[in-house]
Amino acid sequence: MKESMNVCMHGALCVITFSRPEKKNALSLELLAQVKDALENAASDPSCSIVAITGQGAYFTSGNDLSNFLSSDQPAQRELLGLPSSGAAPDLKDVARRGRDFFSKFVDVIIDFPKVLVAVVNGPAVGLGVTMLPLMDMAICVDDAMLWTPFVSLGLVPEACSSYTFPQLMGPAKASQMLLFGHKMTAREALACGLVTKLVKKCELQRELDTLQHLADTSPPQTLLAAKNLIKQHTRQRLHQVNQKEGEELLKRWLSEEFFQCIYSNLAKKSKL
């Protein structure tokens, strides 16, 4: 499987970098599987105290790769979904159910991640690149980034627990503006509503990573684990419930005629640009 991300250890800091700049770091099934594996490895690595997730190039991520929804006939994708690598085209309902389980497990890994998890948003973030932020412990964001969740226009519903976390963070009105009507949120708006923790200039990102490494190297690791667990233990069960409910609704959307109409409509618009 082609590597779609990089993992580097800097002392006790693990940096996971989305590495598909030619695709604006779109989240393919392969990339999500690799990030999931990297997070699971970091969780069990005693030398790692903090994990930072960032992107290579101009984008943090442009969200889920549309090919995730339109193609399940590639051997690598079939394998990731637990399907035979060759043979007849798989049943659409089976693919959708397996896709639902794949995405739900990815979100579960973030919910349960025991160590400090920081998003370093180096540019525009779309879809899952935005909805995962409230599940992190902190989000550092460049001050000119745009954050966008165009789910309804794609025939989809909120994901990664955002139907719960967004109203909790920013209130129901602002959450509806984002999740129902695809409001493009500026970095300053995101800071004001608590979606991100801190704004920096792009040229300051390395300094922020250096600071995270210093914190990782100097913080007592077991105390850091215990402190995070105390903070997160009150909401983990609720987040898993929300993730399951969102997955059930996403499955219905993926199998709907409306979803495919929206996807092909959006692809047609892109082809004219």
N, C-alpha and C positions, 0 to 999 in steps of 0.2 A: 504494500500500500504506500503510495506517495505521501511523504511527510508534508502536511499542510500547516505545521506550526513548529516553533522552536522552543526548547526547554533549556534554560541555563541556570546554574546555581551560582550565586554570588554570596559567599558566606552562607548564612542561614536563610537567605532570601532566594526563593525559586521564582524565576520570571518565565511565564508562558506567553509566547508571542504568536498571535494569528499571523500566518505567513502566506497569504494569497493576495498580495497587493495588486496584481493584475486583475483580480476579481473583486477589488475593494473589500478583501477579507470576508467574502460571503461564506456563510457557515454551511459547508457541505456536510453530508453524513460522515465522510471520512474525517473532516476537521473536528466535528463534535465528538466522534469516537476517540480521537487522539487526545483531545483536551480532557475528556472524561478519564482516560487512562492516566494522563499526567497528574490529574488531581488525586486520583486514588493512590498513585505512587507517592505523591507528596504527603498525603495523609499518614502514610505508614513509615515515612522516612524520618528517623529521629534527628537528623541533622538539619531539617527544614522547620522553620518557625512561622514564616510568612510567605504567602504566594501572591504574586502580582500578575494580573492578566492585562495584556496590552496588544496593540496591533502594529504591524509593519506598514510603513508608507503613510498615505494621506488619511486613510479611514481607520477607525477602531474596528468596525464591521458594518457591512451593509445588510446584515440580517441573514435569515435563512436563504440559502441558494434555491432559486425556483426549481432547479433540476431535481431537488429532493422530492418535489411533489409530482413531477412529470415523467420521471424516468426511474424505473426499478429493475431495468433489464440488464444493467451492467453487473458483471460478476462481483466486483468489490461491494457495490451497494446491496446486492442480494445477500452476500455473506454477512454484512453488518445487520441486516434485518432478519437473519436466521433462515434465509431461503436457500434452496439448492442453487449452486452457482451457474447451472446451465439447465436447459430443458424448456418446456413450454412457458409462455408468459404467465406469471403468477396471477392469481385471482385478486382483483382490485380491493375487495373487502379485506382480504387477508393482509395485503400490503399496507392498507390503511391502519389496521389494528396493530401490526408490527411497528409501523412508523410511530403511532401513538405511544406505544410502550417504550420505544427507543428515546423519544423526546422526554417522556415522563421520567425515565431513569436518569437522564442527563440532569434534569432539574433537581431530582432527589439527591444526587451527588453534591450539588451546590448547597442545598438546604442542610445536609448532614455534615458538610465539610468541617472538621474539628479545629482546623488552624485558621489563623487570621487570613482573610481573603480580600484583596484590594484590587479594584478596577483602576487601571491607568488609561483613561479615555483620551487617546492621542489625536482624535479627529471625529468626524461625524459618526453617529451610532444610529442604527435602524433596527426595529423589531426586537429580537432576542438580545441584541447588544444593549438595549435600553431596559427591557423588562428584567434582566438579570441583576441590574444595579442595586435594587433594594435588598436583594439576597446577600449582597456582599457586606463586609464590615466597614468598608470605606470606599469612596470613589473620588479619585483625583481626575480633573477634566480640563482640557485646554479651553481657554476662554472664548474661542471662536467656533467651538463645536456646535452642531445642530443635532437634536435628539428627536427621533420620529418613530411613531408606532402606527403604521398605516394598515392595521389589521382588517378593518371592515371593508376597505376598498379592495382588498385581496380576497374577500369572501371568508375571512377568518375571524376568530374571537381572541380575546386576550390570552396570553400564555405566561409561563414562568411565574405564576401566582400574582401577576399584576392586577387581576380583577380584585384582589384583596389588598396588596401592598400599596398600590397607587392611591386609592381613596384614603388609606390610613396615613400616608405621607402628606398628600397635597390636598385632601378634601375631595368630596365626590364631584364637584363641579369641574375642577381642573382635571381630575382623572377622566371624566367623561369627554372633556375636550381633547385629551390625548388619545384615549383608547377607542372612542366611538367615531370621532371626526378627524383624526389624524393631524392634530395641531403639531406643527414643527416647533419644538421648544428650543429656545436659545440656552446656552450654557448658564447665563445669568438667571434665567427663569428657573433652571434646574437647581441652581444653588439656593435660590430663595425658597423653593418648596421642599428642599431636603433630599432631592433625588441624587445630587452629588454633594461631596463634602467640602471640596476646595477647588478653586480655579487657578490655573497657572498659564503662563505663556508656553508655547511649544518648545522654545529654547530652554525652558526650565525643567523639562520632563526628566532629564538624566539626573539633575540634582534631586528631584523627588524620589527617584529610584535609589539614589545613594543614601538618602535619609531613611528609606524603608529598610535598606540593608543594615544601616547602623542600628535601627530599632530591633531588627531581627537578631542581630549579633549580640546585642547587649541586654535584651529582655530575658528574664528567667523563663525558659520554655514551658515548664510544667505549670507555672503560675499563669502564663499567657493562655494556655489551653483551658485552665480552670475558669479564668475570668470570662473568656469567650463563651464557654458552656453555660455559665450563669446567665449571661445576657440572652443567649439564643434559646435556652431550654423552654421558655414560656410560649414560644411561637412555633416550634418545629412541627408539632403534631398538627396544628391548624394549617400550616403551610403545605404539609403533605396532603391533607384533605382537599385543600383548594387546588393543588396540582392535579389530583385525581379527577376532580370535577371538571376542571378546564380541559383535561385530556379527553374526557367523555364527550364534551361538546365539540372539541376540535375534530374528533373522529366523525361526528355527524356532518360537520362542515366539509371535511375532505371527501366525503362520499356524496355530496350534494351537487346537483347540476349547476347551481348558482356559483359554487366555488370555482369550477372549471371555466365558467363563463368569465368570471373576474380575472382569473389567471391569464387566460388567452387574450383578454382585452388589454391587460397590462403589458403583455409581451408584444402585442401589436403596436401599442403606443411607443415602446422602447425601440422597435425596429424602424420607426419613422424618424427617430431623433438623429 
